[in-house]
Amino acid sequence: MQRLLLYIFIGLFSISLNAQDDEPRESSEPFEDKYLDDIVKRTLTFESQVLPYEALREADIPWSKKMWRIIETREKVNIPFRAPERPFFTILQELISDGKINAFDDDEFKEVLTQEVIDKRLFRVDSIRTYDPDTYEEIVQVVSSEINPDDINRYRVKEIWYFDKEASLLKVRILGISPLQEVFDDLTGELKYELPLFWVYYPELRNFLSTEPVISDYNDSYPMTWYDLFELRYFSSYIIKTTNTLDLKIADKFENSPTEDMDVLLESEKIKEELFNFEQDLWSY
């Protein structure tokens, strides 16, 4: 009898152990580390640090010129600005919404936009007319929606070119970036003008761009960051304005020309050539 009870006890104990083995065990490994969409966990991009700007003295800059450029995101080289996974406008929008960077109303970075003003610019408010199926009454609903990043086709960039006498080099620094929103006529549907939504101060932005990879068609193992893209100038653009006495844009010079767009592009290339020649003339061979 005792032997029978011993066999029963051993049997119940073994069944209990098997039941415990069948239960899922909690892993100490984090979920996101266990199920990687890759072969290794990549941290080099997110741990990269930005080198601070070199110290400059006013006496070492005998010449400088401010310029404004347009980045057309529909050009093939600028397609990363429109990457569906994470467009550049979404990066700016999140940084501003989280309070990590300031948004300015002007390209001189003097007037900081309040969160209320930013929300009005980033969110569209439309009224929709619907009908109650029971009472057949017309109901007007106010709907708020975010700006679609795909609607941001162009960015305006403000930069300064300067000659560093200490290094004997012509250099450039980006000062600000602004996404442009297209405004269309409600009746004809034609483009009326482009509205700068806000300006961001690039020296404040560059630290955050250094951890944002650029979605591209090339190397997935070590992608370029947005900081690299702007610093190495891996984008296509054309000049629309330089500092001048009357504060005119290049387009203002060809306002009545039938080939205004072509004239602006040719004038932009002319300014680029003048910059190149200016740097070459500083040297003697």
C-alpha atoms as an extended CHARMM CRD file, in Angstrom:
* protein
*
       285  EXT
         1         1  MET       CA              0.0000000000        0.0000000000        0.0000000000  PROA      1               0.0000000000
         2         2  GLN       CA              2.8150000000        2.3720000000        0.8620000000  PROA      2               0.0000000000
         3         3  ARG       CA              4.5640000000        1.5010000000       -2.3900000000  PROA      3               0.0000000000
         4         4  LEU       CA              1.3480000000        2.2920000000       -4.3420000000  PROA      4               0.0000000000
         5         5  LEU       CA              1.0350000000        5.6640000000       -2.6520000000  PROA      5               0.0000000000
         6         6  LEU       CA              4.6840000000        6.3830000000       -3.4800000000  PROA      6               0.0000000000
         7         7  TYR       CA              4.1090000000        5.6220000000       -7.1790000000  PROA      7               0.0000000000
         8         8  ILE       CA              1.0480000000        7.8790000000       -7.2300000000  PROA      8               0.0000000000
         9         9  PHE       CA              2.9920000000       10.7170000000       -5.5780000000  PROA      9               0.0000000000
        10        10  ILE       CA              5.8560000000       10.3800000000       -8.0540000000  PROA      10              0.0000000000
        11        11  GLY       CA              3.4180000000       10.3870000000      -10.9560000000  PROA      11              0.0000000000
        12        12  LEU       CA              1.6190000000       13.5140000000       -9.7970000000  PROA      12              0.0000000000
        13        13  PHE       CA              4.9580000000       15.2600000000       -9.2000000000  PROA      13              0.0000000000
        14        14  SER       CA              6.1820000000       14.4840000000      -12.7260000000  PROA      14              0.0000000000
        15        15  ILE       CA              2.9070000000       15.7370000000      -14.2410000000  PROA      15              0.0000000000
        16        16  SER       CA              3.2920000000       18.9910000000      -12.3060000000  PROA      16              0.0000000000
        17        17  LEU       CA              6.8380000000       19.4480000000      -13.6070000000  PROA      17              0.0000000000
        18        18  ASN       CA              5.7480000000       18.8610000000      -17.2040000000  PROA      18              0.0000000000
        19        19  ALA       CA              2.9350000000       21.3920000000      -16.8220000000  PROA      19              0.0000000000
        20        20  GLN       CA              5.4060000000       23.9890000000      -15.5800000000  PROA      20              0.0000000000
        21        21  ASP       CA              7.7090000000       23.3280000000      -18.5490000000  PROA      21              0.0000000000
        22        22  ASP       CA              4.8180000000       23.9070000000      -20.9560000000  PROA      22              0.0000000000
        23        23  GLU       CA              4.0700000000       27.3350000000      -19.5100000000  PROA      23              0.0000000000
        24        24  PRO       CA              5.7420000000       30.2680000000      -21.3800000000  PROA      24              0.0000000000
        25        25  ARG       CA              8.6060000000       31.6840000000      -19.4150000000  PROA      25              0.0000000000
        26        26  GLU       CA              9.2060000000       35.3950000000      -19.1980000000  PROA      26              0.0000000000
        27        27  SER       CA             12.4560000000       36.3190000000      -20.9360000000  PROA      27              0.0000000000
        28        28  SER       CA             14.8390000000       38.8150000000      -19.3960000000  PROA      28              0.0000000000
        29        29  GLU       CA             15.7170000000       40.0150000000      -22.8990000000  PROA      29              0.0000000000
        30        30  PRO       CA             13.7320000000       43.1240000000      -23.9920000000  PROA      30              0.0000000000
        31        31  PHE       CA             11.0940000000       42.4770000000      -26.6200000000  PROA      31              0.0000000000
        32        32  GLU       CA             12.5580000000       44.9750000000      -29.0860000000  PROA      32              0.0000000000
        33        33  ASP       CA             16.0020000000       43.3560000000      -28.7400000000  PROA      33              0.0000000000
        34        34  LYS       CA             14.6780000000       39.8290000000      -29.1930000000  PROA      34              0.0000000000
        35        35  TYR       CA             12.7370000000       40.5210000000      -32.3960000000  PROA      35              0.0000000000
        36        36  LEU       CA             15.0720000000       42.6620000000      -34.4990000000  PROA      36              0.0000000000
        37        37  ASP       CA             14.2340000000       43.7680000000      -38.0030000000  PROA      37              0.0000000000
        38        38  ASP       CA             17.9310000000       43.3560000000      -38.7160000000  PROA      38              0.0000000000
        39        39  ILE       CA             20.8870000000       41.0620000000      -37.9710000000  PROA      39              0.0000000000
        40        40  VAL       CA             22.3940000000       43.3150000000      -35.2690000000  PROA      40              0.0000000000
        41        41  LYS       CA             21.1720000000       46.1490000000      -33.1090000000  PROA      41              0.0000000000
        42        42  ARG       CA             22.4710000000       49.3340000000      -34.7510000000  PROA      42              0.0000000000
        43        43  THR       CA             23.3590000000       52.1860000000      -32.4240000000  PROA      43              0.0000000000
        44        44  LEU       CA             26.1580000000       54.0470000000      -34.2260000000  PROA      44              0.0000000000
        45        45  THR       CA             23.7910000000       56.5290000000      -35.8660000000  PROA      45              0.0000000000
        46        46  PHE       CA             21.8460000000       57.2430000000      -32.6840000000  PROA      46              0.0000000000
        47        47  GLU       CA             25.0040000000       57.6860000000      -30.6170000000  PROA      47              0.0000000000
        48        48  SER       CA             26.7410000000       60.0450000000      -33.0530000000  PROA      48              0.0000000000
        49        49  GLN       CA             27.7670000000       63.4490000000      -31.7640000000  PROA      49              0.0000000000
        50        50  VAL       CA             27.9960000000       66.7400000000      -33.5990000000  PROA      50              0.0000000000
        51        51  LEU       CA             31.2610000000       68.6250000000      -33.6040000000  PROA      51              0.0000000000
        52        52  PRO       CA             30.7780000000       72.2080000000      -32.4090000000  PROA      52              0.0000000000
        53        53  TYR       CA             31.3180000000       75.0420000000      -34.8330000000  PROA      53              0.0000000000
        54        54  GLU       CA             34.8430000000       76.3630000000      -34.9600000000  PROA      54              0.0000000000
        55        55  ALA       CA             35.4800000000       79.6230000000      -33.1560000000  PROA      55              0.0000000000
        56        56  LEU       CA             35.4640000000       82.6490000000      -35.4580000000  PROA      56              0.0000000000
        57        57  ARG       CA             36.5740000000       86.2100000000      -34.9570000000  PROA      57              0.0000000000
        58        58  GLU       CA             34.9220000000       89.1130000000      -36.7060000000  PROA      58              0.0000000000
        59        59  ALA       CA             38.3380000000       90.3160000000      -37.8390000000  PROA      59              0.0000000000
        60        60  ASP       CA             38.8990000000       87.0070000000      -39.6690000000  PROA      60              0.0000000000
        61        61  ILE       CA             35.8340000000       87.4650000000      -41.9180000000  PROA      61              0.0000000000
        62        62  PRO       CA             36.5900000000       90.2540000000      -44.4250000000  PROA      62              0.0000000000
        63        63  TRP       CA             33.7620000000       89.1680000000      -46.7870000000  PROA      63              0.0000000000
        64        64  SER       CA             30.3620000000       87.4920000000      -46.3530000000  PROA      64              0.0000000000
        65        65  LYS       CA             27.1110000000       87.1930000000      -48.2860000000  PROA      65              0.0000000000
        66        66  LYS       CA             23.6920000000       85.8780000000      -47.2170000000  PROA      66              0.0000000000
        67        67  MET       CA             21.7230000000       83.8070000000      -49.6950000000  PROA      67              0.0000000000
        68        68  TRP       CA             18.3320000000       82.1310000000      -49.8390000000  PROA      68              0.0000000000
        69        69  ARG       CA             17.8170000000       78.8510000000      -51.6740000000  PROA      69              0.0000000000
        70        70  ILE       CA             14.9300000000       76.6140000000      -52.6810000000  PROA      70              0.0000000000
        71        71  ILE       CA             15.1060000000       72.8380000000      -52.2790000000  PROA      71              0.0000000000
        72        72  GLU       CA             12.6260000000       71.2120000000      -54.6420000000  PROA      72              0.0000000000
        73        73  THR       CA             11.7780000000       67.8420000000      -53.0830000000  PROA      73              0.0000000000
        74        74  ARG       CA             10.3400000000       66.4620000000      -56.3160000000  PROA      74              0.0000000000
        75        75  GLU       CA             13.7960000000       66.3790000000      -57.8670000000  PROA      75              0.0000000000
        76        76  LYS       CA             15.3240000000       62.9120000000      -57.8950000000  PROA      76              0.0000000000
        77        77  VAL       CA             18.3050000000       63.7950000000      -55.6950000000  PROA      77              0.0000000000
        78        78  ASN       CA             15.9650000000       65.3590000000      -53.1010000000  PROA      78              0.0000000000
        79        79  ILE       CA             13.5670000000       62.4040000000      -52.8600000000  PROA      79              0.0000000000
        80        80  PRO       CA             14.7260000000       61.5540000000      -49.2760000000  PROA      80              0.0000000000
        81        81  PHE       CA             12.8720000000       64.6840000000      -48.1150000000  PROA      81              0.0000000000
        82        82  ARG       CA              9.6440000000       62.9020000000      -49.1360000000  PROA      82              0.0000000000
        83        83  ALA       CA             10.4240000000       59.4050000000      -47.7940000000  PROA      83              0.0000000000
        84        84  PRO       CA              7.0390000000       57.9230000000      -46.7340000000  PROA      84              0.0000000000
        85        85  GLU       CA              8.5660000000       56.2080000000      -43.6910000000  PROA      85              0.0000000000
        86        86  ARG       CA              9.8170000000       59.4410000000      -42.1400000000  PROA      86              0.0000000000
        87        87  PRO       CA              9.6710000000       62.6330000000      -44.2350000000  PROA      87              0.0000000000
        88        88  PHE       CA             11.7790000000       65.6070000000      -43.2270000000  PROA      88              0.0000000000
        89        89  PHE       CA              8.7020000000       67.6880000000      -42.4130000000  PROA      89              0.0000000000
        90        90  THR       CA              7.6100000000       65.0970000000      -39.8340000000  PROA      90              0.0000000000
        91        91  ILE       CA             10.9820000000       65.3950000000      -38.0950000000  PROA      91              0.0000000000
        92        92  LEU       CA             10.6270000000       69.1800000000      -37.8240000000  PROA      92              0.0000000000
        93        93  GLN       CA              7.0100000000       68.8880000000      -36.7080000000  PROA      93              0.0000000000
        94        94  GLU       CA              7.8200000000       66.4470000000      -33.9060000000  PROA      94              0.0000000000
        95        95  LEU       CA             10.7850000000       68.4660000000      -32.6220000000  PROA      95              0.0000000000
        96        96  ILE       CA              8.6570000000       71.6200000000      -32.4640000000  PROA      96              0.0000000000
        97        97  SER       CA              5.6620000000       69.8770000000      -30.8840000000  PROA      97              0.0000000000
        98        98  ASP       CA              7.8980000000       68.3030000000      -28.2230000000  PROA      98              0.0000000000
        99        99  GLY       CA              9.4000000000       71.6970000000      -27.4000000000  PROA      99              0.0000000000
       100       100  LYS       CA             12.9330000000       70.6060000000      -28.3020000000  PROA      100             0.0000000000
       101       101  ILE       CA             13.4660000000       73.4620000000      -30.7710000000  PROA      101             0.0000000000
       102       102  ASN       CA             11.8490000000       76.8430000000      -31.3360000000  PROA      102             0.0000000000
       103       103  ALA       CA              9.8220000000       77.8400000000      -34.3770000000  PROA      103             0.0000000000
       104       104  PHE       CA             10.2080000000       81.3990000000      -35.6410000000  PROA      104             0.0000000000
       105       105  ASP       CA              7.9190000000       83.5770000000      -37.7080000000  PROA      105             0.0000000000
       106       106  ASP       CA             10.7440000000       85.3380000000      -39.5540000000  PROA      106             0.0000000000
       107       107  ASP       CA             14.0600000000       84.3950000000      -41.1330000000  PROA      107             0.0000000000
       108       108  GLU       CA             15.9160000000       86.7180000000      -38.7710000000  PROA      108             0.0000000000
       109       109  PHE       CA             14.9220000000       84.5100000000      -35.8170000000  PROA      109             0.0000000000
       110       110  LYS       CA             13.5480000000       87.2920000000      -33.6470000000  PROA      110             0.0000000000
       111       111  GLU       CA              9.8710000000       86.3410000000      -33.1770000000  PROA      111             0.0000000000
       112       112  VAL       CA              9.2700000000       82.9490000000      -31.5610000000  PROA      112             0.0000000000
       113       113  LEU       CA              5.9140000000       81.3880000000      -32.4020000000  PROA      113             0.0000000000
       114       114  THR       CA              3.6620000000       80.3300000000      -29.5400000000  PROA      114             0.0000000000
       115       115  GLN       CA              2.2750000000       76.8040000000      -29.4110000000  PROA      115             0.0000000000
       116       116  GLU       CA             -1.1900000000       78.1470000000      -30.1970000000  PROA      116             0.0000000000
       117       117  VAL       CA              0.0160000000       79.7920000000      -33.3950000000  PROA      117             0.0000000000
       118       118  ILE       CA              1.9910000000       76.7070000000      -34.3580000000  PROA      118             0.0000000000
       119       119  ASP       CA             -1.0750000000       74.4870000000      -33.9310000000  PROA      119             0.0000000000
       120       120  LYS       CA             -3.1100000000       76.7940000000      -36.1660000000  PROA      120             0.0000000000
       121       121  ARG       CA             -0.4740000000       76.5110000000      -38.8820000000  PROA      121             0.0000000000
       122       122  LEU       CA              0.1350000000       72.7850000000      -38.5790000000  PROA      122             0.0000000000
       123       123  PHE       CA             -3.5190000000       71.7660000000      -38.3230000000  PROA      123             0.0000000000
       124       124  ARG       CA             -6.1990000000       72.4820000000      -40.8870000000  PROA      124             0.0000000000
       125       125  VAL       CA             -9.6950000000       73.2390000000      -39.6680000000  PROA      125             0.0000000000
       126       126  ASP       CA            -12.4950000000       72.4220000000      -42.1280000000  PROA      126             0.0000000000
       127       127  SER       CA            -16.2710000000       72.3750000000      -41.8080000000  PROA      127             0.0000000000
       128       128  ILE       CA            -18.1990000000       69.3730000000      -43.1110000000  PROA      128             0.0000000000
       129       129  ARG       CA            -21.9660000000       69.3290000000      -43.7170000000  PROA      129             0.0000000000
       130       130  THR       CA            -23.7370000000       66.0910000000      -42.7900000000  PROA      130             0.0000000000
       131       131  TYR       CA            -27.3860000000       65.0490000000      -42.3940000000  PROA      131             0.0000000000
       132       132  ASP       CA            -28.9840000000       63.2950000000      -39.4490000000  PROA      132             0.0000000000
       133       133  PRO       CA            -30.6540000000       60.1490000000      -40.8800000000  PROA      133             0.0000000000
       134       134  ASP       CA            -33.4300000000       60.2970000000      -38.2560000000  PROA      134             0.0000000000
       135       135  THR       CA            -34.3750000000       63.9980000000      -38.3070000000  PROA      135             0.0000000000
       136       136  TYR       CA            -32.9850000000       64.8760000000      -41.7730000000  PROA      136             0.0000000000
       137       137  GLU       CA            -31.4380000000       67.9790000000      -40.2460000000  PROA      137             0.0000000000
       138       138  GLU       CA            -28.2590000000       69.4590000000      -41.6320000000  PROA      138             0.0000000000
       139       139  ILE       CA            -25.3460000000       69.3180000000      -39.1790000000  PROA      139             0.0000000000
       140       140  VAL       CA            -22.1250000000       71.2930000000      -39.5700000000  PROA      140             0.0000000000
       141       141  GLN       CA            -19.1040000000       69.5530000000      -38.0370000000  PROA      141             0.0000000000
       142       142  VAL       CA            -15.6890000000       71.1240000000      -37.5180000000  PROA      142             0.0000000000
       143       143  VAL       CA            -12.8840000000       68.7070000000      -38.3750000000  PROA      143             0.0000000000
       144       144  SER       CA             -9.2060000000       69.2750000000      -37.5950000000  PROA      144             0.0000000000
       145       145  SER       CA             -6.5020000000       67.4630000000      -39.5650000000  PROA      145             0.0000000000
       146       146  GLU       CA             -2.7200000000       67.6280000000      -39.7360000000  PROA      146             0.0000000000
       147       147  ILE       CA             -0.8870000000       68.9540000000      -42.7510000000  PROA      147             0.0000000000
       148       148  ASN       CA              0.0510000000       66.0890000000      -45.0300000000  PROA      148             0.0000000000
       149       149  PRO       CA              3.8740000000       65.9430000000      -45.3740000000  PROA      149             0.0000000000
       150       150  ASP       CA              3.3770000000       65.0360000000      -49.0340000000  PROA      150             0.0000000000
       151       151  ASP       CA              1.9530000000       68.5210000000      -49.5770000000  PROA      151             0.0000000000
       152       152  ILE       CA              5.2850000000       70.1230000000      -48.6130000000  PROA      152             0.0000000000
       153       153  ASN       CA              7.0510000000       70.2170000000      -51.9600000000  PROA      153             0.0000000000
       154       154  ARG       CA              9.7050000000       72.8300000000      -51.3060000000  PROA      154             0.0000000000
       155       155  TYR       CA             11.9140000000       74.1330000000      -48.5040000000  PROA      155             0.0000000000
       156       156  ARG       CA             13.5440000000       77.5200000000      -48.2010000000  PROA      156             0.0000000000
       157       157  VAL       CA             17.0900000000       77.6030000000      -46.8540000000  PROA      157             0.0000000000
       158       158  LYS       CA             18.9250000000       80.6640000000      -45.5690000000  PROA      158             0.0000000000
       159       159  GLU       CA             22.6930000000       80.4630000000      -45.5020000000  PROA      159             0.0000000000
       160       160  ILE       CA             25.7540000000       82.6740000000      -45.2950000000  PROA      160             0.0000000000
       161       161  TRP       CA             28.8680000000       82.3690000000      -47.4110000000  PROA      161             0.0000000000
       162       162  TYR       CA             31.9980000000       83.8770000000      -45.9080000000  PROA      162             0.0000000000
       163       163  PHE       CA             35.7330000000       84.0000000000      -46.4570000000  PROA      163             0.0000000000
       164       164  ASP       CA             37.7480000000       82.7960000000      -43.4810000000  PROA      164             0.0000000000
       165       165  LYS       CA             41.0080000000       84.7430000000      -43.5970000000  PROA      165             0.0000000000
       166       166  GLU       CA             42.5610000000       82.5470000000      -40.9040000000  PROA      166             0.0000000000
       167       167  ALA       CA             41.9930000000       79.3630000000      -42.9250000000  PROA      167             0.0000000000
       168       168  SER       CA             42.1330000000       81.0750000000      -46.3570000000  PROA      168             0.0000000000
       169       169  LEU       CA             38.9410000000       79.2940000000      -47.3800000000  PROA      169             0.0000000000
       170       170  LEU       CA             35.5140000000       80.2400000000      -48.6590000000  PROA      170             0.0000000000
       171       171  LYS       CA             33.0020000000       78.5370000000      -46.3610000000  PROA      171             0.0000000000
       172       172  VAL       CA             29.2400000000       78.3100000000      -45.9190000000  PROA      172             0.0000000000
       173       173  ARG       CA             26.9440000000       77.8600000000      -42.9340000000  PROA      173             0.0000000000
       174       174  ILE       CA             23.2190000000       77.2070000000      -42.9930000000  PROA      174             0.0000000000
       175       175  LEU       CA             21.2810000000       79.5840000000      -40.7580000000  PROA      175             0.0000000000
       176       176  GLY       CA             17.6740000000       78.4730000000      -41.1130000000  PROA      176             0.0000000000
       177       177  ILE       CA             15.2190000000       76.1740000000      -42.8850000000  PROA      177             0.0000000000
       178       178  SER       CA             11.5490000000       76.7780000000      -43.6390000000  PROA      178             0.0000000000
       179       179  PRO       CA              8.9470000000       74.3940000000      -45.1520000000  PROA      179             0.0000000000
       180       180  LEU       CA              6.7430000000       76.0750000000      -47.7540000000  PROA      180             0.0000000000
       181       181  GLN       CA              3.0120000000       75.4220000000      -47.9190000000  PROA      181             0.0000000000
       182       182  GLU       CA              1.2750000000       75.8810000000      -51.2620000000  PROA      182             0.0000000000
       183       183  VAL       CA             -1.9060000000       77.9690000000      -51.1860000000  PROA      183             0.0000000000
       184       184  PHE       CA             -4.3840000000       77.4070000000      -54.0250000000  PROA      184             0.0000000000
       185       185  ASP       CA             -7.3370000000       79.4180000000      -55.2560000000  PROA      185             0.0000000000
       186       186  ASP       CA            -10.6270000000       77.8790000000      -54.0640000000  PROA      186             0.0000000000
       187       187  LEU       CA            -12.4170000000       78.6430000000      -57.3290000000  PROA      187             0.0000000000
       188       188  THR       CA             -9.8370000000       77.9710000000      -60.0470000000  PROA      188             0.0000000000
       189       189  GLY       CA             -7.5510000000       75.5920000000      -58.1520000000  PROA      189             0.0000000000
       190       190  GLU       CA             -4.5040000000       77.4910000000      -59.3790000000  PROA      190             0.0000000000
       191       191  LEU       CA             -1.4630000000       78.0640000000      -57.1870000000  PROA      191             0.0000000000
       192       192  LYS       CA             -1.6090000000       81.5640000000      -55.6630000000  PROA      192             0.0000000000
       193       193  TYR       CA              1.5500000000       81.6850000000      -53.5840000000  PROA      193             0.0000000000
       194       194  GLU       CA              3.7720000000       79.7540000000      -51.1860000000  PROA      194             0.0000000000
       195       195  LEU       CA              3.5770000000       80.4080000000      -47.4590000000  PROA      195             0.0000000000
       196       196  PRO       CA              6.5270000000       79.7480000000      -45.1080000000  PROA      196             0.0000000000
       197       197  LEU       CA              4.9330000000       77.8000000000      -42.2570000000  PROA      197             0.0000000000
       198       198  PHE       CA              7.7630000000       78.5790000000      -39.8330000000  PROA      198             0.0000000000
       199       199  TRP       CA             11.5250000000       78.9800000000      -39.6220000000  PROA      199             0.0000000000
       200       200  VAL       CA             13.8360000000       76.7510000000      -37.5910000000  PROA      200             0.0000000000
       201       201  TYR       CA             17.3060000000       77.8170000000      -36.4890000000  PROA      201             0.0000000000
       202       202  TYR       CA             19.7210000000       75.3300000000      -38.0310000000  PROA      202             0.0000000000
       203       203  PRO       CA             22.5150000000       75.6020000000      -35.4040000000  PROA      203             0.0000000000
       204       204  GLU       CA             19.8980000000       74.5440000000      -32.8410000000  PROA      204             0.0000000000
       205       205  LEU       CA             18.5460000000       71.8300000000      -35.1380000000  PROA      205             0.0000000000
       206       206  ARG       CA             21.7900000000       70.1230000000      -36.1650000000  PROA      206             0.0000000000
       207       207  ASN       CA             22.2270000000       68.1780000000      -32.8990000000  PROA      207             0.0000000000
       208       208  PHE       CA             18.8890000000       66.4400000000      -33.4120000000  PROA      208             0.0000000000
       209       209  LEU       CA             19.4830000000       65.8230000000      -37.1250000000  PROA      209             0.0000000000
       210       210  SER       CA             22.6680000000       63.9060000000      -36.3140000000  PROA      210             0.0000000000
       211       211  THR       CA             20.5730000000       61.0310000000      -34.9070000000  PROA      211             0.0000000000
       212       212  GLU       CA             17.9980000000       60.9910000000      -37.7130000000  PROA      212             0.0000000000
       213       213  PRO       CA             18.9770000000       58.5890000000      -40.5360000000  PROA      213             0.0000000000
       214       214  VAL       CA             18.1650000000       59.4940000000      -44.1070000000  PROA      214             0.0000000000
       215       215  ILE       CA             16.0750000000       56.8830000000      -45.9020000000  PROA      215             0.0000000000
       216       216  SER       CA             17.9170000000       56.2300000000      -49.1620000000  PROA      216             0.0000000000
       217       217  ASP       CA             18.4820000000       53.6060000000      -51.8570000000  PROA      217             0.0000000000
       218       218  TYR       CA             22.1000000000       52.9370000000      -50.9580000000  PROA      218             0.0000000000
       219       219  ASN       CA             23.5770000000       51.6070000000      -47.7030000000  PROA      219             0.0000000000
       220       220  ASP       CA             21.2990000000       50.2850000000      -44.9410000000  PROA      220             0.0000000000
       221       221  SER       CA             24.1930000000       49.3330000000      -42.6430000000  PROA      221             0.0000000000
       222       222  TYR       CA             25.4230000000       52.8610000000      -42.0590000000  PROA      222             0.0000000000
       223       223  PRO       CA             22.9280000000       55.3610000000      -43.4600000000  PROA      223             0.0000000000
       224       224  MET       CA             23.6480000000       59.0170000000      -43.8570000000  PROA      224             0.0000000000
       225       225  THR       CA             22.0460000000       61.3020000000      -41.2800000000  PROA      225             0.0000000000
       226       226  TRP       CA             20.2320000000       64.5270000000      -42.0130000000  PROA      226             0.0000000000
       227       227  TYR       CA             23.1140000000       66.3560000000      -40.3860000000  PROA      227             0.0000000000
       228       228  ASP       CA             25.4870000000       64.7630000000      -42.9290000000  PROA      228             0.0000000000
       229       229  LEU       CA             23.1620000000       65.6130000000      -45.7840000000  PROA      229             0.0000000000
       230       230  PHE       CA             23.0870000000       69.3200000000      -44.9810000000  PROA      230             0.0000000000
       231       231  GLU       CA             26.7140000000       69.6780000000      -43.9050000000  PROA      231             0.0000000000
       232       232  LEU       CA             28.0390000000       67.8170000000      -46.9560000000  PROA      232             0.0000000000
       233       233  ARG       CA             25.4000000000       69.5220000000      -49.1290000000  PROA      233             0.0000000000
       234       234  TYR       CA             23.9980000000       66.3560000000      -50.6690000000  PROA      234             0.0000000000
       235       235  PHE       CA             20.9540000000       68.1720000000      -52.0330000000  PROA      235             0.0000000000
       236       236  SER       CA             19.9990000000       70.0800000000      -55.1290000000  PROA      236             0.0000000000
       237       237  SER       CA             18.8770000000       73.7000000000      -54.8850000000  PROA      237             0.0000000000
       238       238  TYR       CA             18.8280000000       77.0260000000      -56.6570000000  PROA      238             0.0000000000
       239       239  ILE       CA             19.3250000000       80.5540000000      -55.3690000000  PROA      239             0.0000000000
       240       240  ILE       CA             16.2960000000       82.8350000000      -55.2110000000  PROA      240             0.0000000000
       241       241  LYS       CA             17.7820000000       85.8200000000      -53.3750000000  PROA      241             0.0000000000
       242       242  THR       CA             20.9900000000       87.4000000000      -52.1420000000  PROA      242             0.0000000000
       243       243  THR       CA             21.4060000000       90.4070000000      -49.8820000000  PROA      243             0.0000000000
       244       244  ASN       CA             20.8980000000       93.5950000000      -51.8820000000  PROA      244             0.0000000000
       245       245  THR       CA             20.0660000000       97.2350000000      -51.3040000000  PROA      245             0.0000000000
       246       246  LEU       CA             16.4030000000       97.0350000000      -52.3260000000  PROA      246             0.0000000000
       247       247  ASP       CA             15.8570000000       93.5930000000      -50.7440000000  PROA      247             0.0000000000
       248       248  LEU       CA             14.6150000000       92.1900000000      -54.0600000000  PROA      248             0.0000000000
       249       249  LYS       CA             14.3470000000       88.5670000000      -55.0410000000  PROA      249             0.0000000000
       250       250  ILE       CA             15.8150000000       87.3620000000      -58.3040000000  PROA      250             0.0000000000
       251       251  ALA       CA             12.2900000000       86.8220000000      -59.6350000000  PROA      251             0.0000000000
       252       252  ASP       CA             11.5320000000       90.5300000000      -59.1410000000  PROA      252             0.0000000000
       253       253  LYS       CA             14.0790000000       91.3740000000      -61.8230000000  PROA      253             0.0000000000
       254       254  PHE       CA             12.2180000000       89.2570000000      -64.3900000000  PROA      254             0.0000000000
       255       255  GLU       CA              8.6550000000       89.9420000000      -63.2830000000  PROA      255             0.0000000000
       256       256  ASN       CA              7.4370000000       90.8640000000      -66.7840000000  PROA      256             0.0000000000
       257       257  SER       CA              9.5370000000       88.3340000000      -68.6620000000  PROA      257             0.0000000000
       258       258  PRO       CA              7.6650000000       85.5640000000      -70.5540000000  PROA      258             0.0000000000
       259       259  THR       CA             10.4350000000       83.1440000000      -69.5490000000  PROA      259             0.0000000000
       260       260  GLU       CA             10.5930000000       84.1690000000      -65.8890000000  PROA      260             0.0000000000
       261       261  ASP       CA             11.2640000000       80.6790000000      -64.4730000000  PROA      261             0.0000000000
       262       262  MET       CA             14.1150000000       80.0310000000      -66.8810000000  PROA      262             0.0000000000
       263       263  ASP       CA             15.6030000000       83.4610000000      -66.2450000000  PROA      263             0.0000000000
       264       264  VAL       CA             15.5880000000       82.8510000000      -62.4850000000  PROA      264             0.0000000000
       265       265  LEU       CA             17.4000000000       79.5240000000      -62.8930000000  PROA      265             0.0000000000
       266       266  LEU       CA             19.9920000000       81.0790000000      -65.2240000000  PROA      266             0.0000000000
       267       267  GLU       CA             20.5830000000       83.9550000000      -62.7970000000  PROA      267             0.0000000000
       268       268  SER       CA             20.9630000000       81.4340000000      -59.9810000000  PROA      268             0.0000000000
       269       269  GLU       CA             23.6140000000       79.5600000000      -61.9320000000  PROA      269             0.0000000000
       270       270  LYS       CA             25.3390000000       82.8610000000      -62.6540000000  PROA      270             0.0000000000
       271       271  ILE       CA             25.5980000000       83.6130000000      -58.9330000000  PROA      271             0.0000000000
       272       272  LYS       CA             26.9870000000       80.1230000000      -58.2770000000  PROA      272             0.0000000000
       273       273  GLU       CA             29.6120000000       80.6970000000      -60.9620000000  PROA      273             0.0000000000
       274       274  GLU       CA             30.5460000000       84.0530000000      -59.4310000000  PROA      274             0.0000000000
       275       275  LEU       CA             31.0630000000       82.3320000000      -56.0710000000  PROA      275             0.0000000000
       276       276  PHE       CA             33.2880000000       79.7200000000      -57.6860000000  PROA      276             0.0000000000
       277       277  ASN       CA             35.3260000000       82.3510000000      -59.5290000000  PROA      277             0.0000000000
       278       278  PHE       CA             35.6220000000       84.4390000000      -56.3640000000  PROA      278             0.0000000000
       279       279  GLU       CA             37.2290000000       81.5250000000      -54.5330000000  PROA      279             0.0000000000
       280       280  GLN       CA             39.5150000000       80.6710000000      -57.4430000000  PROA      280             0.0000000000
       281       281  ASP       CA             40.6890000000       84.2720000000      -57.7640000000  PROA      281             0.0000000000
       282       282  LEU       CA             41.9290000000       84.1770000000      -54.1730000000  PROA      282             0.0000000000
       283       283  TRP       CA             44.6850000000       81.8280000000      -55.1910000000  PROA      283             0.0000000000
       284       284  SER       CA             47.6560000000       82.2260000000      -57.5050000000  PROA      284             0.0000000000
       285       285  TYR       CA             49.3030000000       79.2980000000      -59.2250000000  PROA      285             0.0000000000
